[in-house]
Amino acid sequence: MPRPIRATISAGALAHNLMVAKAYASGARLWAVIKANAYGHGLERAARALEAADGYALLDFQEAARLRVAGIDRPLLMLEGFFKPADVALLHKYALTPVIHNSEQVEMLRLAALPGEIDVYLKVNSGMNRLGFTVDSLRPAYNAIRLHPQVRNITLMTHFADADGAGGVKAQLDWFNELTKPFEAGQRSLANSAALIAFPETRADWVRPGIMLYGCSPFSDRSAASLGLKPAMTLGSEIIATQHLQPGERIGYGFSYEAVGEMTIGVVACGYADGYPRHAPSGTPVLVNGKRARIVGRVSMDMLCVDISDIPEAYIGTPVTLWGEGLSADEVAAAAGTLSYELLCALAARVPVSEVA
């Protein structure tokens, strides 16, 4: 028998979450962000489930090629553009829309002999200071791209740094609007998941939701359920051993947890080599046979320990939910001091994955 850990991906939840995002978009067209193997959910699987999107946004040219081989004909937005001159020829071959964010990319495009027309996104640095053109470089870049005979449409975009926090989007949005005022005829793409939900003024022509499509909240103070979202990934396993501890006995590497009274421990077949966060502390929630419990001791490579003292029916073979249906990845991530993005993307290749409707 195989090791009992498994991840289940709900195509129905993905499709449902997309409809929630489209409702927030209020008519704006939508790029479904499926970078990083669709946040760990499987590239082709997610693309099929999210087929009602207007297009897909990703990073990797190999992933773009996989989608085309799989018969996906929706527009594909390459969020970091292209990296080498040889990549430019792939834009037309695979019908890709690159995000151009630096002058080197502008020059590579200028020197390329494209066999047909492409659309281009031009990224504006509105204050996040990762990618994009600033006040001094935006106009030269725009003009150079506009003069390219094979460039059909230019869409201006930016990315918000604090749409999910106290800072909001006003300063960045005002700066973006000021920078792009000379180019009023072009379309705009601004909103990520958080901005799409919280700031209607950012919806513009195209929105780019990511984490909400996978059933997690972009906000620390608003649950996914309160936003109408359903978890798309459930990571589950089973108890493979039990231990009965006396007061003062300790658990796991470093003896990091000491029993303060009699307790029963369930050893679960899941560890950091499966993608569970090693730094998750004692107290991080899990579900044992549908009942809430907590991990105790240090997470190991292949195992973690759960306090099942109050779940007398738990035994070897009892199912355990690490996150997903009934236990949001957001809650697990918060307990571990990280984000649900990291949990989902970190799902290890050795974990079997199955799909449900």
BELNOR-V347756 format. One record per residue. N is the residue number from 1. PHI is phi in whole degrees, -180 to 180 (NA if undefined). NEAR is the number of other C-alpha atoms within 10 Angstrom. D_CENTER is the distance of its C-alpha to the mean C-alpha in Angstrom with 2 decimals. Layout:
# BELNOR-V347756
((N & PHI & NEAR & D_CENTER) (N & PHI & NEAR & D_CENTER))
This chain:
# BELNOR-V347756
((1 & NA & 3 & 31.95) (2 & -72 & 6 & 28.42) (3 & -55 & 12 & 26.75) (4 & -77 & 17 & 25.48) (5 & -68 & 23 & 21.80) (6 & -160 & 21 & 19.50) (7 & -114 & 21 & 16.11) (8 & -117 & 18 & 16.45) (9 & -110 & 25 & 14.12) (10 & -96 & 24 & 15.44) (11 & -63 & 22 & 15.73) (12 & -64 & 17 & 17.48) (13 & -67 & 22 & 14.76) (14 & -60 & 29 & 12.34) (15 & -63 & 24 & 15.37) (16 & -62 & 22 & 16.26) (17 & -64 & 25 & 13.08) (18 & -63 & 26 & 13.51) (19 & -65 & 17 & 17.05) (20 & -63 & 18 & 16.23) (21 & -63 & 26 & 14.26) (22 & -65 & 19 & 17.25) (23 & -64 & 13 & 19.63) (24 & -65 & 18 & 18.26) (25 & -69 & 23 & 18.42) (26 & 52 & 12 & 22.15) (27 & 101 & 13 & 22.91) (28 & -65 & 16 & 20.72) (29 & -74 & 18 & 19.25) (30 & -131 & 24 & 15.55) (31 & -91 & 23 & 13.21) (32 & -84 & 29 & 10.40) (33 & -80 & 30 & 7.55) (34 & -125 & 26 & 7.35) (35 & -66 & 21 & 7.28) (36 & 53 & 17 & 7.32) (37 & 55 & 18 & 9.02) (38 & 54 & 23 & 6.67) (39 & 52 & 24 & 4.18) (40 & 84 & 22 & 7.80) (41 & -92 & 27 & 9.20) (42 & 100 & 16 & 11.50) (43 & -61 & 19 & 11.80) (44 & -66 & 19 & 15.07) (45 & -59 & 16 & 14.58) (46 & -67 & 25 & 11.65) (47 & -61 & 25 & 13.67) (48 & -65 & 16 & 16.68) (49 & -69 & 18 & 15.31) (50 & -103 & 25 & 13.97) (51 & -66 & 16 & 17.26) (52 & -79 & 15 & 18.26) (53 & -70 & 21 & 15.96) (54 & -81 & 15 & 18.09) (55 & -176 & 21 & 16.11) (56 & -123 & 23 & 12.97) (57 & -114 & 25 & 11.34) (58 & -153 & 22 & 10.72) (59 & -120 & 21 & 12.42) (60 & -96 & 17 & 14.65) (61 & -66 & 18 & 18.02) (62 & -65 & 9 & 18.40) (63 & -67 & 17 & 15.39) (64 & -61 & 25 & 16.96) (65 & -64 & 17 & 20.23) (66 & -59 & 14 & 19.01) (67 & -64 & 20 & 17.96) (68 & -67 & 17 & 21.40) (69 & -64 & 11 & 23.18) (70 & -77 & 12 & 21.59) (71 & 90 & 10 & 23.14) (72 & -78 & 18 & 20.22) (73 & -112 & 12 & 22.05) (74 & -66 & 18 & 19.70) (75 & -58 & 16 & 19.27) (76 & -123 & 25 & 16.74) (77 & -102 & 24 & 15.64) (78 & -95 & 23 & 15.38) (79 & -70 & 19 & 13.52) (80 & -111 & 16 & 15.63) (81 & 68 & 26 & 18.61) (82 & -118 & 23 & 21.00) (83 & -118 & 12 & 22.27) (84 & -135 & 10 & 25.78) (85 & -55 & 15 & 28.55) (86 & -64 & 11 & 28.31) (87 & -69 & 15 & 24.82) (88 & -62 & 21 & 26.38) (89 & -62 & 15 & 28.28) (90 & -72 & 16 & 25.13) (91 & -60 & 24 & 24.08) (92 & -77 & 17 & 26.96) (93 & -57 & 13 & 27.00) (94 & -105 & 17 & 23.57) (95 & 55 & 20 & 23.68) (96 & -105 & 23 & 20.80) (97 & -107 & 22 & 20.32) (98 & -86 & 23 & 19.79) (99 & -92 & 24 & 18.70) (100 & -98 & 28 & 21.71) (101 & -132 & 26 & 21.44) (102 & -149 & 19 & 24.50) (103 & -68 & 16 & 28.16) (104 & -64 & 13 & 28.03) (105 & -66 & 20 & 25.84) (106 & -57 & 18 & 28.32) (107 & -68 & 14 & 31.13) (108 & -60 & 16 & 29.62) (109 & -67 & 22 & 29.22) (110 & -60 & 16 & 32.75) (111 & -86 & 12 & 34.26) (112 & -82 & 15 & 32.57) (113 & -103 & 11 & 34.63) (114 & -80 & 19 & 32.26) (115 & -78 & 11 & 33.86) (116 & -161 & 14 & 32.39) (117 & -79 & 15 & 30.58) (118 & -135 & 18 & 26.93) (119 & -99 & 18 & 24.91) (120 & -136 & 22 & 23.40) (121 & -104 & 23 & 21.00) (122 & -115 & 25 & 22.43) (123 & -92 & 26 & 20.32) (124 & -104 & 26 & 22.10) (125 & -83 & 23 & 21.77) (126 & -99 & 26 & 22.28) (127 & 133 & 18 & 22.21) (128 & -74 & 14 & 18.94) (129 & 61 & 12 & 20.83) (130 & -109 & 11 & 18.29) (131 & -119 & 17 & 18.82) (132 & 122 & 22 & 21.26) (133 & -91 & 24 & 24.92) (134 & -102 & 18 & 27.03) (135 & -57 & 15 & 30.17) (136 & -83 & 9 & 32.34) (137 & -109 & 13 & 30.37) (138 & -67 & 20 & 28.81) (139 & -62 & 16 & 32.03) (140 & -57 & 14 & 33.16) (141 & -65 & 19 & 29.85) (142 & -60 & 18 & 29.85) (143 & -64 & 10 & 33.50) (144 & -65 & 14 & 33.14) (145 & -71 & 22 & 30.40) (146 & -62 & 15 & 32.34) (147 & -80 & 10 & 35.37) (148 & -68 & 16 & 33.73) (149 & -66 & 13 & 35.49) (150 & -101 & 19 & 32.57) (151 & -90 & 16 & 30.00) (152 & -88 & 13 & 30.01) (153 & -128 & 16 & 27.70) (154 & -117 & 21 & 25.99) (155 & -110 & 18 & 23.18) (156 & -91 & 22 & 22.62) (157 & -140 & 25 & 19.21) (158 & -150 & 25 & 17.96) (159 & -135 & 26 & 15.01) (160 & -88 & 22 & 15.54) (161 & -87 & 18 & 15.53) (162 & -141 & 15 & 16.39) (163 & -67 & 23 & 15.65) (164 & -100 & 20 & 14.57) (165 & -128 & 13 & 17.71) (166 & -70 & 7 & 21.45) (167 & -71 & 11 & 21.69) (168 & 67 & 17 & 20.25) (169 & -121 & 22 & 20.39) (170 & -57 & 15 & 24.14) (171 & -62 & 13 & 25.11) (172 & -67 & 21 & 22.49) (173 & -65 & 19 & 23.14) (174 & -62 & 11 & 26.88) (175 & -68 & 17 & 26.69) (176 & -59 & 22 & 24.68) (177 & -62 & 14 & 27.24) (178 & -67 & 12 & 30.09) (179 & -64 & 19 & 28.96) (180 & -97 & 18 & 28.39) (181 & -56 & 10 & 31.53) (182 & -67 & 10 & 33.53) (183 & -117 & 14 & 31.16) (184 & -63 & 10 & 31.23) (185 & -74 & 10 & 31.48) (186 & -78 & 12 & 28.02) (187 & -80 & 15 & 24.90) (188 & -130 & 21 & 22.07) (189 & -138 & 24 & 18.25) (190 & -128 & 22 & 17.02) (191 & -84 & 29 & 14.69) (192 & -89 & 26 & 11.00) (193 & -58 & 23 & 10.07) (194 & -64 & 21 & 12.41) (195 & -66 & 25 & 15.09) (196 & -57 & 25 & 15.10) (197 & -79 & 23 & 16.01) (198 & -96 & 16 & 18.22) (199 & -133 & 15 & 19.88) (200 & -56 & 13 & 21.41) (201 & -69 & 13 & 23.11) (202 & -98 & 22 & 19.99) (203 & -70 & 24 & 19.37) (204 & 49 & 19 & 21.77) (205 & -94 & 17 & 21.78) (206 & -133 & 23 & 18.15) (207 & -113 & 28 & 14.97) (208 & -134 & 24 & 11.41) (209 & -72 & 26 & 9.12) (210 & -125 & 24 & 5.37) (211 & -58 & 22 & 4.47) (212 & -66 & 28 & 8.10) (213 & -65 & 29 & 8.21) (214 & -99 & 32 & 7.18) (215 & 88 & 28 & 9.85) (216 & -117 & 30 & 8.90) (217 & -89 & 29 & 10.65) (218 & -81 & 25 & 9.97) (219 & -115 & 16 & 13.53) (220 & -77 & 13 & 15.36) (221 & -113 & 9 & 18.35) (222 & -135 & 11 & 17.25) (223 & -75 & 17 & 16.14) (224 & -61 & 21 & 13.88) (225 & -61 & 13 & 17.20) (226 & -67 & 9 & 18.96) (227 & -93 & 16 & 16.68) (228 & 82 & 14 & 17.48) (229 & -97 & 23 & 14.16) (230 & -119 & 27 & 14.38) (231 & -65 & 28 & 12.43) (232 & -93 & 27 & 11.49) (233 & -117 & 28 & 11.67) (234 & -119 & 22 & 14.83) (235 & -100 & 25 & 15.84) (236 & -129 & 23 & 19.61) (237 & -153 & 21 & 22.66) (238 & -143 & 25 & 26.31) (239 & -74 & 25 & 28.90) (240 & -112 & 17 & 30.86) (241 & -164 & 14 & 33.47) (242 & -131 & 18 & 34.91) (243 & -139 & 14 & 36.89) (244 & -107 & 12 & 39.28) (245 & -108 & 18 & 39.58) (246 & -99 & 14 & 42.43) (247 & -53 & 11 & 42.23) (248 & 93 & 12 & 41.63) (249 & -75 & 15 & 39.98) (250 & -120 & 17 & 36.74) (251 & -128 & 18 & 33.56) (252 & 73 & 16 & 31.67) (253 & -59 & 11 & 31.40) (254 & 73 & 9 & 33.01) (255 & 47 & 11 & 34.45) (256 & -76 & 13 & 31.87) (257 & -129 & 17 & 32.59) (258 & -118 & 16 & 36.13) (259 & -67 & 15 & 37.23) (260 & -92 & 12 & 39.17) (261 & -157 & 11 & 40.75) (262 & -62 & 12 & 40.91) (263 & -155 & 16 & 37.51) (264 & -112 & 21 & 36.07) (265 & -114 & 22 & 33.01) (266 & -104 & 26 & 30.89) (267 & -95 & 21 & 29.41) (268 & -107 & 28 & 26.12) (269 & -78 & 23 & 25.00) (270 & -163 & 28 & 21.64) (271 & -150 & 19 & 21.13) (272 & -69 & 19 & 19.11) (273 & -72 & 18 & 19.72) (274 & -95 & 21 & 17.73) (275 & 110 & 21 & 14.67) (276 & -75 & 28 & 16.02) (277 & -67 & 22 & 16.25) (278 & -62 & 15 & 19.81) (279 & -84 & 14 & 20.23) (280 & -61 & 22 & 19.82) (281 & -85 & 19 & 23.27) (282 & -55 & 19 & 25.89) (283 & 105 & 16 & 25.21) (284 & -61 & 18 & 21.53) (285 & -76 & 24 & 21.54) (286 & -141 & 25 & 21.60) (287 & -113 & 21 & 23.30) (288 & -113 & 27 & 26.44) (289 & 55 & 17 & 27.87) (290 & 84 & 14 & 26.05) (291 & -107 & 14 & 27.50) (292 & -70 & 17 & 25.80) (293 & -142 & 20 & 26.63) (294 & -141 & 16 & 25.55) (295 & -79 & 24 & 25.10) (296 & -136 & 25 & 27.97) (297 & 83 & 22 & 28.54) (298 & -82 & 22 & 26.42) (299 & -69 & 22 & 23.67) (300 & -96 & 19 & 25.11) (301 & -61 & 16 & 23.81) (302 & -121 & 14 & 24.41) (303 & -145 & 20 & 25.35) (304 & -142 & 23 & 25.01) (305 & -112 & 27 & 27.67) (306 & -128 & 26 & 27.65) (307 & -78 & 23 & 30.49) (308 & -113 & 24 & 31.92) (309 & -57 & 16 & 35.20) (310 & -98 & 12 & 34.84) (311 & -126 & 14 & 33.74) (312 & -62 & 8 & 37.02) (313 & -81 & 10 & 36.01) (314 & -73 & 21 & 33.31) (315 & -156 & 19 & 34.50) (316 & -60 & 13 & 33.54) (317 & 99 & 14 & 31.35) (318 & -66 & 16 & 30.01) (319 & -71 & 20 & 26.38) (320 & -131 & 26 & 23.76) (321 & -103 & 24 & 20.30) (322 & -83 & 27 & 18.04) (323 & -165 & 26 & 15.26) (324 & 123 & 25 & 14.54) (325 & -60 & 19 & 17.48) (326 & 92 & 16 & 19.69) (327 & -149 & 18 & 17.72) (328 & -63 & 24 & 14.42) (329 & -59 & 27 & 11.89) (330 & -61 & 25 & 12.10) (331 & -68 & 21 & 15.79) (332 & -63 & 24 & 15.62) (333 & -63 & 22 & 13.34) (334 & -62 & 14 & 15.79) (335 & -64 & 17 & 18.68) (336 & -91 & 21 & 17.47) (337 & 72 & 13 & 16.99) (338 & -140 & 16 & 13.32) (339 & -119 & 19 & 9.97) (340 & -61 & 25 & 8.13) (341 & -51 & 19 & 4.99) (342 & -66 & 16 & 7.92) (343 & -60 & 20 & 9.41) (344 & -65 & 26 & 7.14) (345 & -70 & 16 & 6.83) (346 & -85 & 18 & 10.48) (347 & -52 & 22 & 11.91) (348 & -77 & 14 & 15.10) (349 & -63 & 11 & 16.74) (350 & -77 & 11 & 19.75) (351 & -82 & 17 & 18.29) (352 & -63 & 16 & 19.54) (353 & -124 & 17 & 17.25) (354 & -128 & 12 & 18.86) (355 & -116 & 15 & 18.12) (356 & -123 & 10 & 19.77) (357 & -68 & 10 & 20.53))
